Amino acid sequence: MKQVHKKISLAVDVAGIRMKNPVIAASGIFGYGEEYRKHFSLNHLGAIITKGISLKPHLGNPPPRLVETTGGMLNAIGLQNIGVKALIEEKIPNLKKQGTPIIVNIFGTTLKEYGEVAKTLDGVSGIAALEINISCPNIKKGGISFGTDPKEVFKVVRTVRKAFSLPIMVKLSPNVTDIRSIARSAEEAGADVLSLINTLIGMAVSLETRTPRLANITGGLSGPAIKPIALRMVWEVYNTVSIPVVGIGGICNARDALEFIIAGASAIQIGTGQFVNPQVTSEVIADLENYLKINHLTTPADLVGTLDTATGKGP
């Protein structure tokens, strides 16, 4: 009898955000997508998340703003960006041509600013969703000050929810005592998706000058060093909320991505890994499809949240 092979599809639908695969270019490192076009077609990505966008242009922090660390990187860019008006006029039209869902990462220093940015973006052609940044650890106002208090999280998400009609993803901070309480507040306020984790607060010191290596003193730690923490938090949040979770943190290959999916992530974001290997997203997508084929699975959704904590103790 002829064997019938099931057709494999990497396509996922994350709270109405329809993507051809679960691999998303994370906010910040990917900029506005322009720098990576020479390395690959942006059309192959599941989605693109822009740099954090504010109401007005923002210069960010003074240099030095980047420091390489063991297993990762510290950044204190400070959310430098061109402002929402320039994004709509200068960047969105070109990004639309790539045929990939555009998710705009937004932030504000006040509740009013969050609402105004969201309202400005509502109805703009080509935008599939917003990602609310309530968790950046290297700006003086806003950012993490909103993301560490469940009540403030509720206020920010509710404000954006009232101003924006399409799906809202909320990016959570790991710099909290209990990320589950933060996740519940975001869900209750109207979040459609939760993405986690943002960077951990860290610092580096120069032995030669006995001064901080970042002008901001502290910065956000990203890269493989934070993966175990991110993986644990994704698993905790997946088992706490009923909305989809997107995993971020040290993903550098398909094995990393699959761990997050098994722990509960419906999709994943790749950030710092692109500094090391600009082709990493293409490689992860190809290897994910191969994994499904080898394991006789038809979709990444078959793996989401399949972590067995009752019987398995690992190899």
Backbone torsions as a table, in degrees:
resi	resn	phi	psi	omega
1	MET	NA	137.0	-178.1
2	LYS	-70.2	130.9	179.4
3	GLN	-77.3	132.6	179.7
4	VAL	-98.6	123.2	179.0
5	HIS	-97.3	127.8	178.2
6	LYS	-71.0	142.2	180.0
7	LYS	-76.1	130.5	-179.5
8	ILE	-89.6	135.7	175.3
9	SER	-134.7	127.3	177.4
10	LEU	-86.0	-4.2	-175.9
11	ALA	-61.3	139.8	177.2
12	VAL	-134.7	152.6	173.8
13	ASP	-121.0	109.4	-177.5
14	VAL	-106.9	95.7	179.8
15	ALA	54.1	40.8	178.0
16	GLY	93.3	-7.3	174.0
17	ILE	-89.5	104.3	-175.6
18	ARG	-89.8	120.7	-176.0
19	MET	-126.3	146.8	-179.3
20	LYS	-72.9	-16.1	174.5
21	ASN	-161.5	168.6	-174.8
22	PRO	-88.1	16.5	-176.4
23	VAL	-100.5	118.0	-175.7
24	ILE	-116.9	137.5	173.4
25	ALA	-78.8	119.4	-173.8
26	ALA	-70.5	155.8	177.7
27	SER	-63.8	148.3	174.5
28	GLY	98.7	-78.4	-175.5
29	ILE	-64.3	-32.7	-177.3
30	PHE	-80.6	-7.0	179.7
31	GLY	58.7	-127.5	175.6
32	TYR	-110.2	19.0	176.1
33	GLY	88.4	-12.4	-172.5
34	GLU	-68.9	-37.7	-175.0
35	GLU	-68.8	-24.4	-173.7
36	TYR	-96.9	-5.0	-177.9
37	ARG	-63.5	-27.4	-179.7
38	LYS	-76.2	-14.5	-179.2
39	HIS	-95.2	-32.9	179.8
40	PHE	-165.1	165.1	176.5
41	SER	-76.9	126.7	179.8
42	LEU	-66.2	-14.0	-179.2
43	ASN	-65.2	-21.4	-176.5
44	HIS	-79.7	-15.2	-177.7
45	LEU	-73.6	153.8	174.1
46	GLY	-69.3	-40.6	176.9
47	ALA	-163.8	163.1	177.8
48	ILE	-121.9	131.2	175.1
49	ILE	-111.0	125.1	-177.3
50	THR	-72.1	168.0	167.9
51	LYS	-55.0	154.8	176.1
52	GLY	-58.1	129.2	-175.7
53	ILE	-114.7	134.5	178.0
54	SER	-113.7	175.0	-178.2
55	LEU	-62.3	-45.7	179.2
56	LYS	-115.7	159.3	176.1
57	PRO	-55.8	146.0	-175.8
58	HIS	-133.2	129.2	-174.9
59	LEU	-80.1	-19.5	-177.6
60	GLY	79.8	-163.5	-176.9
61	ASN	-91.4	158.6	175.7
62	PRO	-71.1	155.0	176.4
63	PRO	-77.6	162.5	-1.7
64	PRO	-71.8	143.4	-173.4
65	ARG	-123.1	-6.0	179.1
66	LEU	-131.7	137.7	176.3
67	VAL	-140.3	127.2	174.7
68	GLU	-76.3	138.3	179.1
69	THR	-128.3	172.9	177.3
70	THR	-64.8	116.3	178.5
71	GLY	73.2	17.3	-179.6
72	GLY	179.2	-155.7	-175.7
73	MET	-152.1	141.3	171.7
74	LEU	-102.2	132.5	175.3
75	ASN	-129.9	142.7	175.0
76	ALA	-135.0	47.2	-179.8
77	ILE	-59.2	-38.6	178.2
78	GLY	81.6	26.9	175.0
79	LEU	60.5	40.7	173.3
80	GLN	-57.9	132.3	179.5
81	ASN	-161.6	169.4	-172.8
82	ILE	-90.3	-4.8	-179.0
83	GLY	90.5	154.9	-171.7
84	VAL	-66.0	-36.4	-178.7
85	LYS	-63.7	-46.0	179.4
86	ALA	-66.7	-35.7	177.3
87	LEU	-58.1	-48.7	-178.1
88	ILE	-64.3	-41.5	-174.9
89	GLU	-81.9	-35.6	-170.6
90	GLU	-107.5	-28.2	-172.6
91	LYS	-108.6	-42.4	-176.2
92	ILE	-59.8	-43.1	-179.5
93	PRO	-56.0	-41.9	178.9
94	ASN	-71.5	-38.7	178.7
95	LEU	-65.2	-35.6	178.9
96	LYS	-58.5	-34.7	-177.3
97	LYS	-66.2	-17.1	-177.3
98	GLN	-78.1	-14.8	177.7
99	GLY	72.0	23.8	-179.8
100	THR	-120.5	137.8	179.3
101	PRO	-53.3	134.2	-179.7
102	ILE	-104.8	123.4	175.4
103	ILE	-113.2	124.4	-178.1
104	VAL	-97.9	121.2	175.9
105	ASN	-82.0	128.3	-177.9
106	ILE	-124.9	155.3	173.7
107	PHE	-150.9	165.9	177.7
108	GLY	-152.2	165.5	176.1
109	THR	-97.7	-10.7	176.9
110	THR	-140.0	163.5	175.6
111	LEU	-58.8	-41.2	-179.0
112	LYS	-60.0	-41.8	179.6
113	GLU	-64.3	-42.5	176.5
114	TYR	-56.2	-46.5	-179.1
115	GLY	-64.6	-39.7	-178.1
116	GLU	-69.3	-40.1	177.8
117	VAL	-63.5	-46.0	-179.5
118	ALA	-61.8	-42.4	-179.8
119	LYS	-64.8	-38.0	179.2
120	THR	-64.4	-34.6	-177.9
121	LEU	-85.7	-17.1	-177.9
122	ASP	-63.7	126.5	178.4
123	GLY	87.0	-1.7	178.4
124	VAL	-72.6	124.3	-177.6
125	SER	-60.5	133.6	177.0
126	GLY	101.7	-18.5	-179.4
127	ILE	-86.9	125.3	-177.3
128	ALA	-94.3	-26.4	-175.7
129	ALA	-170.6	170.1	171.1
130	LEU	-114.2	148.9	166.9
131	GLU	-115.3	118.4	-177.9
132	ILE	-87.6	119.0	177.9
133	ASN	-88.9	104.8	175.7
134	ILE	-114.2	19.0	-166.1
135	SER	-139.4	15.3	-179.8
136	CYS	-74.4	125.9	-175.8
137	PRO	-90.4	6.0	-174.7
138	ASN	-127.9	32.7	168.0
139	ILE	-122.9	153.2	-172.3
140	LYS	-76.5	-32.0	-178.6
141	LYS	-124.7	146.1	178.9
142	GLY	75.9	-146.7	177.0
143	GLY	53.8	-120.5	-172.7
144	ILE	-65.6	-22.1	179.3
145	SER	-63.7	-27.2	175.6
146	PHE	-85.5	-34.4	-169.0
147	GLY	-82.3	-4.9	-178.0
148	THR	-104.1	-2.9	-178.7
149	ASP	-120.1	117.3	-178.2
150	PRO	-53.6	-37.0	-179.4
151	LYS	-68.2	-40.9	178.3
152	GLU	-68.4	-38.2	176.0
153	VAL	-58.0	-46.2	179.6
154	PHE	-58.4	-44.4	-178.1
155	LYS	-63.2	-45.1	-178.5
156	VAL	-63.9	-48.9	-177.2
157	VAL	-64.5	-41.5	179.1
158	ARG	-63.4	-39.6	178.5
159	THR	-61.5	-46.0	-179.9
160	VAL	-69.3	-38.4	-179.7
161	ARG	-59.9	-38.0	179.3
162	LYS	-70.5	-24.0	-174.0
163	ALA	-98.9	-14.6	-172.5
164	PHE	-131.2	133.1	-170.9
165	SER	-93.5	-18.7	-178.1
166	LEU	-94.2	179.0	-177.0
167	PRO	-56.7	145.8	178.8
168	ILE	-121.4	126.1	175.2
169	MET	-106.9	135.2	-179.7
170	VAL	-113.1	124.2	-177.4
171	LYS	-91.4	118.4	-171.7
172	LEU	-94.7	148.8	178.7
173	SER	-90.1	139.5	174.0
174	PRO	-83.8	-7.5	-174.6
175	ASN	-85.7	54.4	-176.9
176	VAL	-138.2	163.2	178.5
177	THR	-74.9	-43.1	-178.1
178	ASP	-138.7	102.1	-177.1
179	ILE	-68.2	-20.4	-179.8
180	ARG	-66.9	-36.8	178.8
181	SER	-68.8	-34.5	176.3
182	ILE	-66.4	-43.9	-180.0
183	ALA	-61.1	-43.2	179.8
184	ARG	-63.1	-40.3	179.3
185	SER	-63.4	-42.8	179.3
186	ALA	-63.4	-42.1	179.3
187	GLU	-64.4	-45.3	-179.1
188	GLU	-63.3	-29.3	-178.5
189	ALA	-81.7	-9.6	176.7
190	GLY	118.4	11.1	176.3
191	ALA	-64.3	142.8	176.9
192	ASP	-95.8	-28.4	-177.4
193	VAL	-145.6	149.5	173.5
194	LEU	-118.6	131.9	175.2
195	SER	-113.8	138.4	-176.8
196	LEU	-163.3	144.1	11.1
197	ILE	-115.0	159.1	167.3
198	ASN	-79.4	-174.1	-174.2
199	THR	-73.4	156.6	174.4
200	LEU	-91.7	146.1	179.7
201	ILE	-73.1	127.9	178.9
202	GLY	-146.9	178.2	176.8
203	MET	-152.3	164.6	176.7
204	ALA	-137.2	147.5	-175.1
205	VAL	-123.2	137.1	174.9
206	SER	-85.9	122.6	178.1
207	LEU	-70.6	-30.6	-177.2
208	GLU	-68.7	-41.0	-176.1
209	THR	-108.7	-9.6	-176.1
210	ARG	55.8	40.6	178.5
211	THR	-128.1	161.3	175.6
212	PRO	-63.4	143.4	179.9
213	ARG	-80.4	-11.9	173.9
214	LEU	-108.5	137.3	178.0
215	ALA	-62.0	-29.4	179.8
216	ASN	-80.5	-2.8	-175.6
217	ILE	75.1	-58.8	178.1
218	THR	-111.1	162.2	178.2
219	GLY	-153.4	-176.1	-177.8
220	GLY	-97.3	125.4	179.1
221	LEU	-88.0	126.9	177.4
222	SER	-132.1	176.3	177.9
223	GLY	102.8	-176.6	-175.2
224	PRO	-53.5	-28.1	-178.3
225	ALA	-59.7	-28.5	-175.9
226	ILE	-97.4	-1.7	-174.5
227	LYS	-56.4	-47.0	-179.3
228	PRO	-59.4	-35.8	178.6
229	ILE	-69.1	-45.3	179.9
230	ALA	-61.2	-42.8	-178.6
231	LEU	-62.3	-43.8	178.8
232	ARG	-62.8	-42.5	-178.4
233	MET	-69.9	-37.0	175.6
234	VAL	-60.4	-44.5	178.7
235	TRP	-62.1	-43.3	178.7
236	GLU	-61.9	-46.9	-176.7
237	VAL	-69.4	-39.8	177.5
238	TYR	-56.4	-36.8	-179.0
239	ASN	-87.7	6.5	-178.8
240	THR	-112.4	-37.8	-175.0
241	VAL	-111.1	169.2	179.7
242	SER	-107.2	-2.0	179.1
243	ILE	-95.5	160.3	-178.0
244	PRO	-64.0	154.3	179.4
245	VAL	-120.7	138.8	175.2
246	VAL	-114.9	126.9	-175.3
247	GLY	-91.5	138.0	177.8
248	ILE	-140.3	142.7	172.4
249	GLY	136.1	92.4	173.5
250	GLY	76.2	20.3	-179.7
251	ILE	-80.1	116.7	-175.9
252	CYS	-124.8	-4.9	179.4
253	ASN	-161.0	177.4	-176.2
254	ALA	-66.8	-33.1	177.8
255	ARG	-60.8	-43.4	176.9
256	ASP	-59.8	-47.7	-178.9
257	ALA	-59.5	-43.2	-178.6
258	LEU	-65.5	-35.9	176.5
259	GLU	-59.9	-43.9	179.3
260	PHE	-64.9	-41.4	-179.7
261	ILE	-64.6	-44.4	178.4
262	ILE	-62.8	-34.4	178.9
263	ALA	-74.4	-13.2	176.4
264	GLY	135.6	-1.7	-177.9
265	ALA	-81.0	129.6	176.6
266	SER	-80.2	-20.6	176.4
267	ALA	-154.6	170.2	-179.3
268	ILE	-135.4	156.2	174.9
269	GLN	-116.2	141.7	176.8
270	ILE	-117.3	127.1	-178.2
271	GLY	-122.5	-87.8	-174.5
272	THR	-56.9	-32.3	179.1
273	GLY	-55.4	-26.4	-179.6
274	GLN	-73.1	-21.4	174.4
275	PHE	-66.4	-40.3	-177.3
276	VAL	-78.0	-41.2	-176.0
277	ASN	-141.0	98.5	-178.8
278	PRO	-60.3	-16.8	-179.5
279	GLN	-93.9	6.0	-171.2
280	VAL	-59.9	-37.9	-178.8
281	THR	-64.9	-41.6	178.6
282	SER	-62.5	-41.9	-179.5
283	GLU	-66.5	-41.2	179.5
284	VAL	-63.7	-43.6	179.7
285	ILE	-60.1	-47.2	-179.8
286	ALA	-63.1	-42.0	-177.8
287	ASP	-72.7	-31.0	174.8
288	LEU	-62.6	-44.7	179.2
289	GLU	-62.7	-40.3	178.9
290	ASN	-64.4	-39.5	178.6
291	TYR	-62.4	-43.8	178.4
292	LEU	-60.8	-42.5	-178.9
293	LYS	-62.5	-48.2	-178.1
294	ILE	-63.1	-35.4	-175.9
295	ASN	-97.9	12.9	175.2
296	HIS	56.5	43.7	176.6
297	LEU	-111.2	154.6	-176.9
298	THR	-107.7	-18.6	-175.9
299	THR	-154.1	150.4	176.3
300	PRO	-58.4	-26.8	-179.6
301	ALA	-60.4	-25.2	178.4
302	ASP	-64.3	-19.9	-176.0
303	LEU	-101.5	-17.0	-172.8
304	VAL	-61.0	122.0	176.4
305	GLY	71.0	24.5	-177.5
306	THR	-92.3	12.8	178.8
307	LEU	-59.6	126.7	179.9
308	ASP	-100.1	102.4	179.7
309	THR	-96.6	-5.3	-175.7
310	ALA	-86.3	-37.4	-173.2
311	THR	-115.2	-29.9	-173.4
312	GLY	-86.5	138.2	174.2
313	LYS	-120.5	14.3	178.2
314	GLY	89.1	168.1	-177.9
315	PRO	-70.2	NA	NA
